[in-house]
Amino acid sequence: MSQVALEQRLWSALEPHVEALGYELLELSFVPEAGRRVLRLALDGPQGITLDQCAAVSRALGEALDANADLPGAYVLEVSSPGINRALLKPEHYLRFLGETVKIRLRDKQDGGTTVSGVIRELSDGVVTIDTTVGPRMVPLERIARARLHRDMDAILRASRKSDNVDPAADAAAAPRRWKR
């Protein structure tokens, strides 16, 4: 069985179990890595997903995986969150992240390029509008090969510090401690 066919069969087998637990299966890969096979799942939930929730899902999927005849031999299961720069796979994801910055790779050239970066403005009739530095770009969903949020980790950390009511003097004193190359 091909790699793509195996991953599709595993997706079909595992997605109902993940959804029954209240989460969304975002990514699945079954790849060789460091001399072993790794089944890697990325999940999300209404309020995100924690490490403890990932562990609980991993335990809960054990029976379904043990019963799956498609899994060849031994493997390692890794369950994680999609991370801050998560993939956007469904139309609902674009709606959920309106106002966020996204980087899109297109299936073929559109307006001279294969990538579009900017802020998601709207989704209407299967077309997502992205505010780019040169103006709005309308991209039909079927032309998107891959899309990911493109978040600035430094800005997130700065906002987090402000929301935690960090003393500005302490915040400024911590700044010079950054690693330098």
N, C-alpha and C positions, 0 to 999 in steps of 0.2 A: 504494500500500500504506500502511496506517495506521502510525503510530509504534509502537503496541503490537505489531502483527503483525511489523513489521521487527525490533524488538528480540527478539521470540520466535524468529524465524528465525535471527538472528545468534547467540542463545544456543545454539540447537540445533546450529548449525554449529561454534561455538567450544568449547563445553563438553568434548567428547571430546578435543580437542587439549590443553586446559588440564589435564584429568585425566591424560592420557598423560604429561605433564611432571611429575606428582606434586603438583598443586595443585588447589584447589577454587575454582570460579568463584562468587563471592558476589553480585556486582552487575554489571549491564551497562546502559549508557544510551548512546543515540546522539542527541545534541542539538545544536542550533545555539548557538554561543557566540562572541561577538565577531567576527561575520562569517564564521565557518567552522563546519564540522561536526566534532564531537568524539565519537569512540567511546571511552567510558570503561569500563574493566574494573577491578573490585576482586577481588583474589585472596587466598587464605590457604593456608597449608601446615601440616603437623604441628607445626613449630616456629615458625610465623609465616612471614613473607616479607620478604626484604631488598630493598634498592634494586637490587642486582646481579641478584637473581633476577627482579625485575620487568622489568629490561632484557632479560634472557635470554628471558623469555616473550614479550616484545614482538617480539623478532627472530624467534623460532620461529613466531609466528602470522602473520608476513608472507605466507608462501605461501598459507595458507588464506584469508586476507583478500583477497589479490590474485585468487584464483580465485572469490570469492564475487560472484555477479552481483547480489545484493540491495543491495550498497553503492552508493548513488547518488553519483557524482562523487568529488571529492577530500575527504579527511577527515584528522583528526589522531588518532592512537591514543595513549591514556594508560592505562598499567597501573600500579596502585598497590595498597597494602595496604588493608584495610578500616578501618584506624584503631583507636584505643582504644575508641571507642564504636560498635563494629561492629554490623551488623544480625544478628538471629537469624532465620534463614529456615527451618530444618529442625528436627525434633525433636532430632536429634543435637546441635545447637548449644545447646539448653537443658541437655542432660545435660553437655556439655563445660564449661559455665559455671555449674554448680551453685555456690551460695554467692556469686555475683556480683550486683551491683545492676543492675536492668533497668528500663526505662521502656517500657510497652506501650500502644499506642493500639488501642482496640477498634473493631470494625466498627459496633457499635451500643451503646447504653447498657446497662450492667450495674451493678446496685446504685447507680444514680443518676449514674454518670459514664462517660466514654469513655476514661479513662486509668487505668492501674494502675502504681504504682512501688513497688519493694521488692526484696528479695533472693530469688533463685530457690532454692526449697527442694527441690522434686522435680518429676519428670514421670512420670505414671503414666496409662496408658490414654488418651492424647491430651489430658490435662488437666495444665496446669502450675500448681503451687502457689507463690504469691508471698507472702512474709512482708512485710506492709506495716506502717506505723506504727499501724494500727487493728486489726491481726490478720491471719491468713492469708486470702488470696483464691484461689479456685480458678477458673482461666480455661481453658476449652476452646480448643485450638489453632485450631480453625476459626473462632473469634470474633475472632482477633487480626488486625488490619489491618497493623500494623507493630510490630516490637519491636527495641529497640537496648539494648546494654549502656550503662550510665550510670555511667562511672567518674570518680572525683575525681582530676584531674590533679595537684593539689597533694599529695595523699596518696601517689600513685605516685612522685612526685619525692622526697618525704621518705623513703619506703621504699627507693628506689634509693640515696639518699645513705647511709643506714644500712648497706645491704648492701655498699657500696663502702668501708666503714670510714672514712668522712670524719671528720676531727677535729671534735668538737662545737663547739670554740671557733671554728674556721674557718667552720663552718656557721652559727653564731650571728652571726658578723661579716658574713656575706653577706646575712642577712635584711633589714637596713635598706636594702639597695640596690634593693629592689623598686620597680617603676614605680608612680607614684601619679597618679591622674586629677585 
